[in-house]
Amino acid sequence: MAFKYRLVKSILLFFIVCAFTVSANNCYAHAGSLNKVAVKACYSKEKSMACQYKGTHNDLYIGTCQYMATNLMCIRNRPIKKIELIKAKSENGQHHKHESTIK
């Protein structure tokens, strides 16, 4: 009887420890470093001013400057727009790229 009690107690303790470990890891899900590009987009701006920046996958993020900790950061409040790279011929026949947004 004592063996069953210790076994149940050990299993219960194991699940409690696992639950605390999993919940502790989830606490840090959004505690990473700030996006430097988003911070730079608000460098010379004030809170609630319009801002935008280009993401790593040719995405355009449009929003307003808001405080995250002690830094102003561009927080998106509009849908993400894709930036399309369009090849165009210049007058002298060389190729170069223009950026335009798709609406």
C-alpha positions as CSV (number, residue, x, y, z in Angstrom):
1,M,0.0,0.0,0.0
2,A,2.8,2.4,0.9
3,F,4.5,1.7,-2.5
4,K,1.3,2.7,-4.4
5,Y,1.1,5.9,-2.4
6,R,4.7,6.8,-3.1
7,L,4.3,6.0,-6.8
8,V,1.1,8.1,-7.1
9,K,2.9,10.9,-5.2
10,S,6.0,10.7,-7.5
11,I,3.9,10.8,-10.6
12,L,1.8,13.7,-9.4
13,L,5.0,15.6,-8.4
14,F,6.5,14.9,-11.9
15,F,3.4,16.4,-13.6
16,I,3.5,19.5,-11.4
17,V,7.2,20.1,-12.1
18,C,6.5,19.7,-15.9
19,A,3.6,22.1,-15.7
20,F,5.7,24.8,-14.0
21,T,8.5,24.3,-16.5
22,V,6.2,24.7,-19.5
23,S,4.5,27.7,-18.1
24,A,7.8,29.4,-17.2
25,N,9.0,29.1,-20.8
26,N,5.8,30.6,-22.1
27,C,6.3,33.7,-20.0
28,Y,9.3,34.7,-22.1
29,A,7.6,34.3,-25.5
30,H,7.4,38.1,-26.1
31,A,10.4,39.1,-24.1
32,G,12.9,39.2,-27.0
33,S,14.9,42.2,-28.1
34,L,13.1,45.0,-29.9
35,N,13.1,45.0,-33.7
36,K,15.9,47.5,-34.5
37,V,14.3,48.5,-37.9
38,A,11.0,49.3,-36.2
39,V,12.8,51.3,-33.5
40,K,14.8,53.2,-36.2
41,A,11.6,54.1,-38.0
42,C,10.6,56.2,-35.0
43,Y,14.0,57.7,-34.3
44,S,13.2,61.4,-34.8
45,K,9.4,61.1,-34.1
46,E,7.1,61.4,-31.2
47,K,4.5,59.0,-29.8
48,S,1.5,58.4,-32.0
49,M,3.1,59.8,-35.2
50,A,2.7,57.7,-38.4
51,C,5.6,55.4,-39.3
52,Q,6.5,52.6,-41.7
53,Y,9.4,50.3,-42.3
54,K,10.4,47.5,-44.7
55,G,10.5,44.0,-43.2
56,T,12.8,41.1,-44.1
57,H,10.5,39.5,-46.6
58,N,9.7,42.6,-48.8
59,D,6.8,43.5,-46.5
60,L,5.8,47.1,-45.7
61,Y,4.7,47.6,-42.1
62,I,2.6,50.8,-41.5
63,G,1.6,52.0,-38.1
64,T,2.3,54.5,-35.4
65,C,5.2,55.1,-33.0
66,Q,4.4,53.7,-29.5
67,Y,6.5,53.1,-26.4
68,M,7.9,49.6,-25.8
69,A,9.7,49.8,-22.5
70,T,11.6,53.1,-22.8
71,N,12.0,53.1,-26.6
72,L,9.7,54.4,-29.3
73,M,8.9,51.6,-31.8
74,C,6.8,51.5,-35.0
75,I,3.8,49.3,-34.1
76,R,1.8,48.1,-37.1
77,N,-1.9,49.0,-37.1
78,R,-2.7,48.4,-40.8
79,P,-2.5,45.3,-42.9
80,I,0.9,44.2,-44.1
81,K,1.6,45.2,-47.7
82,K,3.8,43.3,-50.1
83,I,6.5,45.3,-51.9
84,E,6.9,44.2,-55.5
85,L,10.3,44.8,-57.2
86,I,9.6,45.9,-60.8
87,K,12.3,45.8,-63.4
88,A,12.3,48.8,-65.7
89,K,14.4,49.9,-68.6
90,S,16.1,53.2,-68.2
91,E,16.6,55.5,-71.1
92,N,20.2,54.2,-71.7
93,G,19.0,50.6,-71.9
94,Q,20.3,49.4,-68.5
95,H,18.1,47.6,-66.1
96,H,17.4,48.8,-62.6
97,K,14.7,48.1,-60.0
98,H,11.9,50.3,-58.7
99,E,10.0,49.6,-55.5
100,S,6.2,49.9,-55.5
101,T,3.6,48.7,-53.1
102,I,0.7,46.6,-54.1
103,K,-2.6,47.7,-52.6
